[in-house]
Amino acid sequence: MTYIFIHGSGHKASSWNETISHMSGDKEILCPDLSSILGEKEASYANLYVAFVEYCNEIDGKINLCGLSLGGVLALNYALDFPDKVNKLVLIGAPHKMPRLVFGIQTVTFKLLPKSFFEKTAFDKKDMFIFGNSIKTLDFSDRVKNISCPTLIICGEKDSAYVKSAYYFADNIKHATLKILKHSGMS
């Protein structure tokens, strides 16, 4: 069985290295770098999702998906569109719909940050703005009830942007387990 760990927009594939170091060596573990699978295409959610689908569909058999933030959105979207392909799903700090206030604050903050800050993120400064504009209207509210695989939802209790989504997932996904991490997250 293949395990795919998908990072968020503020990270790179290497952000999973410590997590993977704690897993047993008999698993096939993949950590795609989102900007790499996007290639030369414009940094929009639609383009990234198509590239992610192609990436996942190249793998034989069922897969386990674990996504953080944007990675959770991609994993959720894939599990909804390809339910027979996903064995298990883990959503960490992932939204069921994009929090507009958070995106507004993030956009203002990004404008103030130097280009060098974005060297540690999935996209450069220009692409981060393009990407942010393309994702801000995503809403899976009406579809999450269709998730059929076992799903673990993880969120920090102080992660005010996504804790409501964590409870929403737990209430609306049939085989969901919710884990709220005490004293963690961004408030």
C-alpha positions as CSV (number, residue, x, y, z in Angstrom):
1,M,0.0,0.0,0.0
2,T,1.3,3.4,-0.9
3,Y,1.2,6.4,1.5
4,I,1.2,9.9,0.0
5,F,2.0,12.8,2.3
6,I,0.9,16.2,0.8
7,H,2.4,19.4,2.2
8,G,0.7,22.8,2.6
9,S,1.4,25.9,0.6
10,G,3.7,27.2,3.4
11,H,5.9,24.1,3.2
12,K,7.8,21.9,0.9
13,A,7.9,18.1,0.6
14,S,10.8,17.9,2.9
15,S,8.6,19.2,5.8
16,W,7.4,15.5,6.1
17,N,11.0,14.2,6.7
18,E,10.7,13.9,10.5
19,T,7.3,12.4,10.4
20,I,8.4,9.7,7.9
21,S,11.5,9.0,10.0
22,H,9.1,7.6,12.6
23,M,7.3,5.2,10.3
24,S,8.3,1.6,9.7
25,G,10.4,0.9,6.6
26,D,8.1,-1.6,4.9
27,K,5.8,1.1,3.5
28,E,6.0,2.8,0.2
29,I,6.0,6.5,1.1
30,L,5.8,9.4,-1.3
31,C,5.9,13.1,-0.7
32,P,5.3,15.0,-3.9
33,D,6.6,18.5,-4.1
34,L,3.5,20.5,-5.2
35,S,5.4,23.1,-7.2
36,S,7.3,20.3,-9.0
37,I,4.2,18.3,-10.0
38,L,2.6,21.6,-11.2
39,G,5.5,22.0,-13.6
40,E,5.4,25.0,-15.9
41,K,1.6,25.5,-15.6
42,E,0.2,28.6,-13.9
43,A,-0.1,28.2,-10.1
44,S,-3.8,27.9,-9.9
45,Y,-5.8,25.3,-7.8
46,A,-7.4,23.8,-10.9
47,N,-3.9,23.2,-12.5
48,L,-2.5,21.8,-9.3
49,Y,-5.4,19.5,-8.7
50,V,-5.2,18.1,-12.3
51,A,-1.4,17.5,-11.7
52,F,-2.2,15.9,-8.4
53,V,-4.8,13.6,-9.9
54,E,-2.3,12.5,-12.6
55,Y,0.3,11.9,-9.9
56,C,-2.0,9.7,-7.8
57,N,-3.6,7.9,-10.7
58,E,-0.1,6.6,-11.9
59,I,0.1,4.5,-8.7
60,D,-1.3,1.0,-8.9
61,G,-3.9,0.0,-6.3
62,K,-5.4,1.9,-3.4
63,I,-3.6,4.7,-1.7
64,N,-3.5,6.3,1.7
65,L,-3.6,10.1,1.7
66,C,-2.3,12.4,4.4
67,G,-2.6,16.1,3.8
68,L,-1.8,19.3,5.7
69,S,-3.7,22.4,5.0
70,L,-3.6,22.8,1.2
71,G,-2.4,19.2,1.1
72,G,-5.6,18.3,3.0
73,V,-7.7,20.1,0.5
74,L,-6.1,18.2,-2.4
75,A,-6.5,14.9,-0.5
76,L,-10.1,15.7,0.3
77,N,-10.9,16.7,-3.3
78,Y,-9.2,13.5,-4.6
79,A,-11.1,11.2,-2.1
80,L,-14.4,12.8,-3.3
81,D,-13.6,12.4,-6.9
82,F,-11.9,8.9,-6.7
83,P,-13.5,7.1,-3.8
84,D,-12.5,3.7,-5.0
85,K,-8.8,4.7,-5.1
86,V,-8.5,6.0,-1.5
87,N,-8.1,3.4,1.3
88,K,-7.6,5.9,4.2
89,L,-7.6,9.7,4.5
90,V,-5.9,12.0,7.1
91,L,-6.8,15.7,7.1
92,I,-4.6,17.9,9.2
93,G,-5.6,21.5,9.7
94,A,-7.7,21.3,6.5
95,P,-10.7,23.5,5.7
96,H,-14.0,22.2,4.2
97,K,-14.4,25.7,2.7
98,M,-11.9,28.4,2.4
99,P,-11.9,30.9,5.3
100,R,-12.1,34.3,3.5
101,L,-11.0,36.4,6.5
102,V,-7.9,34.3,6.9
103,F,-7.1,34.6,3.1
104,G,-7.6,38.4,3.4
105,I,-5.2,38.7,6.3
106,Q,-2.7,36.3,4.6
107,T,-2.8,38.4,1.4
108,V,-1.9,41.6,3.2
109,T,0.8,39.8,5.2
110,F,2.3,38.2,2.0
111,K,2.6,41.7,0.4
112,L,4.8,42.8,3.3
113,L,7.1,39.8,3.3
114,P,10.3,39.8,1.2
115,K,10.6,37.5,-1.8
116,S,13.3,35.5,0.2
117,F,10.6,34.4,2.7
118,F,8.9,32.4,-0.1
119,E,12.0,30.2,-0.7
120,K,10.7,28.0,2.1
121,T,7.2,27.7,0.7
122,A,5.6,25.7,-2.1
123,F,5.3,28.7,-4.4
124,D,7.2,31.9,-5.0
125,K,5.7,35.3,-4.0
126,K,4.0,36.0,-7.4
127,D,2.6,32.4,-7.7
128,M,1.4,32.5,-4.1
129,F,-0.9,35.4,-5.0
130,I,-2.2,33.7,-8.1
131,F,-2.8,30.5,-6.2
132,G,-4.5,32.3,-3.3
133,N,-7.0,34.0,-5.7
134,S,-7.8,30.7,-7.4
135,I,-8.6,28.8,-4.2
136,K,-10.5,31.3,-2.1
137,T,-14.0,30.2,-3.4
138,L,-13.5,26.4,-2.9
139,D,-16.3,24.9,-0.8
140,F,-16.7,21.1,-0.2
141,S,-19.5,21.6,2.4
142,D,-22.2,19.7,0.4
143,R,-19.8,16.9,-0.7
144,V,-17.9,15.8,2.4
145,K,-20.8,13.5,3.4
146,N,-19.8,11.4,0.4
147,I,-16.4,10.4,1.8
148,S,-16.6,6.7,2.4
149,C,-13.1,5.7,3.6
150,P,-11.9,5.8,7.2
151,T,-10.8,9.4,7.9
152,L,-8.7,10.8,10.7
153,I,-9.2,14.6,11.2
154,I,-6.4,16.3,13.2
155,C,-6.5,19.9,14.3
156,G,-4.9,22.0,17.1
157,E,-7.3,23.5,19.6
158,K,-5.8,26.9,19.0
159,D,-6.0,26.7,15.2
160,S,-9.0,29.0,15.0
161,A,-9.0,29.1,11.2
162,Y,-9.6,25.4,10.9
163,V,-11.0,24.0,14.2
164,K,-14.6,24.6,13.0
165,S,-13.8,22.6,9.8
166,A,-12.4,19.8,11.9
167,Y,-15.7,19.5,13.8
168,Y,-17.6,19.8,10.5
169,F,-15.7,16.9,9.0
170,A,-16.2,14.8,12.1
171,D,-20.0,15.5,12.0
172,N,-20.4,14.9,8.3
173,I,-17.9,12.1,7.3
174,K,-19.3,8.6,8.1
175,H,-16.2,6.9,9.3
176,A,-14.4,9.9,10.8
177,T,-12.3,10.1,13.9
178,L,-11.5,13.5,15.3
179,K,-8.3,14.3,17.2
180,I,-8.1,17.8,18.6
181,L,-4.5,18.5,19.9
182,K,-4.5,20.4,23.2
183,H,-2.3,23.5,23.5
184,S,-1.3,23.5,19.8
185,G,-2.2,25.3,16.6
186,M,-2.2,29.0,15.7
187,S,-4.6,31.2,17.5
